[in-house]
């Protein structure tokens, strides 16, 4: 595995503030399969910064008992001084049974006070016809962006074109992840595939395609990578937990 740390901004290595948004949980009164669409926008000073989720009705995301989260492929938001930051929710389902609209607001006072930093935070947005969205996030001061690239090692016993499934999940070393709740809601999933939707690595590339490759890490913490991968028809496995210390430019693992 190759991990490379990139500067948060071109002119300085550390940013003022960053928000790390973890997967968004969708709760329903009746557990059933729903097809959701809409958007979750991040706004800075009332200006749209980005979409962390956006789907049209014809490409709705299916949620069920097994999958209750909206995956966030880019939940790392780095910014300088601003008067406010918001998340705007507009989520519906194709049958019209679910409608979640609302805002999560962070005023300037939040960023000027250390009270809200380094915490595992959560906000609920109530649905209009029942149901809700729960967004879990953390606010950090002094962060660095980390770009992760996962390479399959060239080992003779491995298949030439391995089929890969399993997971690659990151967490912060200064957080307590001993409970199942914290494991589910305050970690970032970079890769997750089952045998039914595995990926095959070609001869030309030994890189595993990640659903997310960039994450912010506070300067006072380390990033822990939990690797649990299976490859090939012979069920060859790579499994480990590796700690990346901020400040090391390139690190090779596995």
Secondary structure, DSSP 8 states (H G I E B T S, - for coil): -EEEEE-SSSS-SS-SEEEEE--EEEE-SS---EEEEEEEEEEETTEEEEEEEEE-GGG-EEE-SS--EE--TT-EEEE-S-SEEEEEEEEEETTS--EEEEEEEEEHHHHH-GGGBT--EEEEEEBTTS-EEEEEEEEEESEEEEEEE-B----TTS-TT-EEEEEEEEEETTS---SHHHHHHSSEEEEEE-GGG-EE--SS--B---S--EEEEETTSEEEEEEEEEETTTTEEEEEEEEEETT-SEEE--
